[in-house]
Amino acid sequence: MQAIIIRKATGADLPVLLDFEQGVIAAERPFDPTLKEGVIHYYNIAAMITAPHIELLVAEAEGQLIGSGYARIDNAKPYLIFNQYAYLGFMYVTPSWRGKGVNKLIINGLKTWAQSQGIAEMRLEVYATNEAAVKAYEKAGFQPLLVEMRLPI
């Protein structure tokens, strides 16, 4: 098996990243009955590639992209002990590479970038009932903080 390379995404990666986005959405549909049917988009990936406050990383192995994730610097609420934090999203690993540490490598790359930007806190959202994802993030060092709840009326 070839080594896994973590690198900054480029415009040439856009077609694969658009497929990854649909993979994220497909994985999340069973957990979220409020998502619209058909093709939807969570991200403006082309803009994310060049935005100075976003680091979009990809994982590459055997000449193919196998994963992605981004960190976006967001302003914190004024009552928190920090002014900014890194929000993580677009965490995706192709099915054949899951369970091989790819997500952790991407998170480590994003953590390094966030620290280089003077950021000391990373946050992300995960569906509470997505036990596999929750466990993966806990394994990477994340701790549960809030549970968002909903009531359809």
C-alpha positions in Angstrom: 0.0 0.0 0.0 1.3 3.4 -0.9 1.7 6.2 1.6 -1.2 8.6 2.3 -0.4 12.2 1.4 -2.2 15.0 3.0 -2.1 18.2 1.0 -3.9 21.5 0.3 -6.7 21.1 -2.3 -6.4 22.7 -5.7 -8.8 23.7 -8.4 -7.8 20.5 -10.3 -9.4 18.5 -7.4 -12.8 20.1 -7.8 -14.6 17.4 -9.8 -13.7 14.7 -7.2 -14.5 17.0 -4.3 -17.9 17.6 -5.7 -18.4 13.9 -5.7 -17.2 13.7 -2.1 -19.7 16.4 -1.2 -22.5 14.1 -2.5 -21.0 11.3 -0.5 -21.2 13.3 2.6 -24.8 14.2 1.9 -25.7 10.5 1.1 -24.1 9.5 4.4 -26.0 12.1 6.4 -29.5 11.6 4.8 -30.4 8.7 7.1 -29.7 10.9 10.1 -31.6 14.0 8.9 -35.1 13.8 7.6 -35.1 17.6 6.9 -32.7 17.3 3.9 -34.3 18.0 0.6 -34.5 15.2 -2.0 -32.3 15.2 -5.0 -28.9 16.8 -5.5 -28.1 19.5 -2.9 -24.9 21.3 -2.0 -23.6 22.1 1.4 -20.5 24.0 0.3 -19.0 26.4 -2.3 -16.0 24.2 -2.8 -14.3 26.3 -5.5 -14.4 29.4 -3.1 -13.2 27.3 -0.2 -10.1 26.3 -2.1 -8.9 29.9 -2.3 -10.4 31.5 0.8 -7.7 32.8 3.2 -9.7 31.8 6.3 -10.3 28.2 5.1 -7.8 25.4 4.8 -9.3 22.6 2.6 -7.1 19.5 2.7 -7.3 16.3 0.7 -5.9 12.9 1.3 -4.3 11.1 -1.7 -3.1 7.5 -2.1 -2.2 5.4 -5.0 -2.7 8.4 -7.3 -6.3 9.0 -6.2 -8.1 11.3 -3.8 -9.4 9.3 -0.9 -10.6 11.9 1.6 -11.2 15.6 2.4 -11.8 18.0 5.2 -11.7 21.7 5.9 -11.1 24.1 8.8 -12.7 27.5 8.7 -11.8 30.2 11.1 -15.0 31.6 12.7 -15.6 34.3 15.2 -16.6 33.0 18.6 -19.5 34.2 20.7 -18.5 37.2 22.8 -19.0 35.3 26.1 -16.5 32.5 25.2 -12.9 32.5 26.5 -11.5 32.7 22.9 -12.1 35.1 20.1 -12.0 32.7 17.2 -12.1 28.9 16.6 -11.6 26.5 13.7 -14.8 24.9 12.5 -14.2 21.6 10.8 -16.4 20.2 8.1 -16.5 18.3 4.8 -14.9 15.3 6.5 -15.1 12.5 4.0 -13.2 9.3 3.4 -14.0 7.0 0.4 -15.5 3.7 1.6 -12.5 1.5 0.7 -10.2 3.7 2.9 -12.4 4.0 6.0 -10.9 2.6 9.2 -7.4 3.2 8.0 -6.6 6.5 9.9 -7.3 8.8 6.9 -9.7 11.0 8.9 -7.2 11.4 11.7 -4.4 12.4 9.3 -6.7 15.1 7.8 -7.7 16.3 11.3 -4.0 16.5 12.3 -3.3 18.5 9.2 -6.1 20.9 9.9 -5.0 21.2 13.6 -1.5 22.1 12.5 -2.9 24.8 10.1 -5.3 26.2 12.8 -2.5 26.4 15.3 -0.4 28.3 12.8 -3.2 30.8 12.5 -3.2 31.3 16.3 -6.3 29.2 16.9 -6.6 27.1 20.1 -10.0 25.5 19.7 -11.5 23.3 17.0 -15.2 22.4 16.8 -17.4 20.3 14.5 -21.0 19.1 14.2 -22.0 15.5 14.0 -25.4 13.8 14.1 -25.8 12.5 17.7 -27.2 9.2 16.3 -24.3 8.7 13.9 -22.5 6.5 16.4 -19.6 5.6 14.1 -18.8 9.2 13.4 -19.1 10.2 17.0 -16.7 7.5 18.0 -14.2 8.4 15.3 -14.2 12.1 16.5 -13.8 11.0 20.1 -10.9 8.8 19.1 -9.3 11.9 17.5 -9.7 13.8 20.8 -13.0 15.6 20.4 -15.4 15.7 23.3 -19.2 16.1 23.1 -20.4 19.6 24.1 -24.0 20.3 23.0 -26.9 18.3 21.5 -29.1 20.3 19.1 -32.7 19.2 19.3 -35.7 19.7 17.0 -39.4 19.4 17.2 -41.3 19.3 13.9 -44.6 21.1 14.3 
